[in-house]
């Protein structure tokens, strides 16, 4: 997507119902929880488990899942570096709308390139983007390969597959590193909730 392309004759309309008013109504702050990691690292599983716990606590949430988004919003994109960049750009813009709506938005995307994640971080004010790196060794991810994607990538049937034929750039300064091969799901969820409490996103 050409970043210089802009819609013409458009004006940003400022609503009277602001993000701050929505957050006050919800009883918690809004934020982007950006789960990143290799395929099979547990991003989607953890994001949905965290959402379930937050929902039980009365928080307003929504998960943007990599596979689900590619069924609609990003259904026209492939997995080249350019298409991956555009995929993350669209998701970032959508996540920004969710935090303006006062919600905690959880995203589960491999998002392999640091520059793409940095662009999303740059879309929102400081503190509104919390990068959660789901750390899991490649061999463990391959053992968890329920979709058979790694096997197909190793056989050359899938091109540009992250971790095999395309790089994954490990986050340099994530807000949280969750070792999903060492800790069970409940422990991982607790780590994310602790982060949200420390950042005063949700009440202590």
C-alpha positions in Angstrom: 0.0 0.0 0.0 1.4 3.4 -1.0 1.6 5.4 2.2 1.4 8.7 0.2 -2.1 7.8 -1.1 -4.7 9.7 0.9 -8.4 10.1 0.6 -9.3 13.5 -0.7 -12.0 15.9 0.5 -12.2 14.3 4.0 -12.4 16.0 7.4 -11.9 14.3 10.7 -15.0 14.6 12.8 -14.5 15.0 16.6 -17.1 13.2 18.7 -18.5 14.5 21.9 -18.3 11.0 23.4 -14.6 10.7 23.9 -12.3 7.9 24.7 -11.9 9.1 28.3 -15.7 9.1 28.7 -15.9 5.5 27.3 -13.2 4.4 29.6 -14.9 5.9 32.6 -18.1 4.1 31.6 -16.3 0.8 31.2 -14.4 1.1 34.5 -11.0 0.4 32.9 -8.6 2.0 30.4 -8.2 0.9 26.8 -5.0 -0.5 25.4 -3.6 -2.6 22.5 -2.2 -5.9 23.7 0.0 -7.0 20.8 0.8 -10.8 21.0 3.7 -11.7 18.6 5.7 -14.8 18.1 6.2 -17.8 15.8 3.4 -19.9 14.5 2.6 -22.3 17.2 4.0 -20.2 20.0 0.5 -19.9 21.6 -0.5 -16.3 20.6 -4.1 -17.0 19.8 -4.6 -19.4 22.7 -3.1 -16.9 25.2 -5.0 -13.9 23.7 -8.4 -15.7 23.9 -7.6 -17.0 27.4 -6.7 -13.5 28.6 -9.9 -12.1 27.0 -12.0 -14.8 28.8 -10.5 -13.8 32.1 -10.9 -10.0 31.4 -14.5 -10.7 30.4 -15.2 -12.4 33.7 -13.8 -9.3 35.4 -16.3 -7.2 33.5 -13.9 -5.6 31.0 -14.9 -4.7 27.4 -12.6 -6.6 25.1 -12.1 -7.9 21.5 -9.5 -10.3 20.0 -8.2 -9.6 16.5 -6.9 -13.0 15.4 -4.5 -13.4 12.5 -6.4 -16.2 10.7 -9.8 -14.6 11.3 -8.7 -11.2 9.9 -7.5 -12.9 6.7 -11.0 -14.3 6.1 -12.3 -10.8 5.5 -10.4 -7.5 6.0 -7.2 -8.9 4.7 -8.5 -11.7 2.5 -6.9 -10.1 -0.5 -3.4 -10.3 0.9 -0.8 -13.0 0.5 2.3 -13.6 2.6 5.0 -11.7 0.8 6.9 -9.1 2.8 4.8 -6.3 1.2 1.5 -8.1 1.9 2.6 -8.8 5.5 3.4 -5.2 6.0 0.0 -4.1 4.7 -1.7 -6.8 6.8 -0.2 -5.4 10.0 -0.9 -1.8 8.9 -4.6 -2.5 8.5 -4.7 -4.3 11.8 -2.9 -1.5 13.5 -5.4 1.1 12.2 -8.3 -1.1 13.3 -6.8 -1.7 16.8 -6.4 2.1 17.1 -10.2 2.5 16.6 -10.9 -0.1 19.2 -8.9 1.8 21.9 -10.7 5.0 20.9 -13.9 2.9 21.6 -12.6 2.4 25.1 -11.9 -1.3 24.7 -9.0 -3.6 25.5 -8.0 -5.0 22.1 -5.9 -8.1 21.9 -4.2 -9.0 18.7 -2.6 -12.3 17.8 -0.4 -12.0 14.8 3.0 -13.4 14.0 4.0 -9.9 12.8 7.5 -11.0 12.2 9.1 -7.7 11.3 10.2 -5.1 14.0 9.6 -2.2 11.7 5.9 -3.2 11.2 5.3 -3.6 14.9 7.1 -0.2 15.5 4.7 1.5 13.0 1.7 0.2 14.9 3.2 1.4 18.2 3.7 4.8 16.6 0.0 5.1 15.7 -1.0 5.5 19.3 0.1 7.5 22.3 2.9 6.2 24.5 1.7 3.4 26.8 -1.2 2.4 24.6 0.7 -0.4 22.8 1.9 -3.3 25.0 4.0 -5.8 23.1 3.7 -9.3 24.5 6.3 -11.6 23.0 5.2 -15.3 23.1 8.6 -16.9 23.3 8.8 -20.5 22.2 11.7 -22.4 20.6 11.2 -23.3 16.9 11.5 -27.0 17.6 8.7 -26.8 20.2 6.5 -24.8 17.7 7.1 -27.5 15.1 6.1 -30.2 17.6 2.8 -28.3 18.2 2.2 -28.1 14.4 -1.5 -29.0 14.5 -2.1 -27.5 11.0 0.9 -29.2 9.4 2.3 -25.9 8.2 5.8 -26.4 9.3 6.0 -29.8 7.7 4.7 -28.3 4.4 7.1 -25.4 4.7 10.0 -27.8 5.2 8.9 -29.7 2.1 8.8 -26.4 0.1 5.1 -26.4 -0.3 4.6 -23.1 1.5 6.8 -20.2 0.5 7.8 -17.3 2.8 7.0 -19.2 6.0 8.2 -17.5 9.1 10.9 -19.3 10.9 11.7 -21.6 7.9 12.0 -19.6 4.7 11.2 -16.1 6.1 12.7 -14.5 9.2 11.2 -13.7 12.5 12.7 -10.6 14.2 12.5 -11.1 17.9 11.2 -8.0 19.9 14.1 -6.0 21.4 12.2 -4.2 24.1 8.7 -5.8 24.6 6.6 -4.9 27.6 6.4 -8.6 28.4 8.0 -11.8 27.5 5.9 -14.9 28.1 7.7 -18.2 27.9 4.9 -20.4 26.6 7.0 -23.5 26.5 7.9 -23.2 30.1 4.7 -22.0 31.8 1.2 -23.4 31.5 -1.7 -21.4 30.1 -3.0 -20.2 33.5 0.4 -19.0 34.5 0.9 -17.1 31.2 -2.6 -15.5 31.6 -1.6 -14.3 35.1 1.6 -12.7 33.8 -0.4 -10.7 31.2 -3.0 -9.7 33.8 -0.2 -8.6 36.2 1.1 -6.4 33.4 -2.3 -4.8 32.9 -2.6 -4.1 36.7 0.9 -2.7 36.9 0.1 -0.3 34.0 -3.2 0.6 35.8 -5.2 -0.5 32.7 -7.5 -2.6 34.9 -8.1 -2.1 38.6 -5.7 -3.7 41.1 
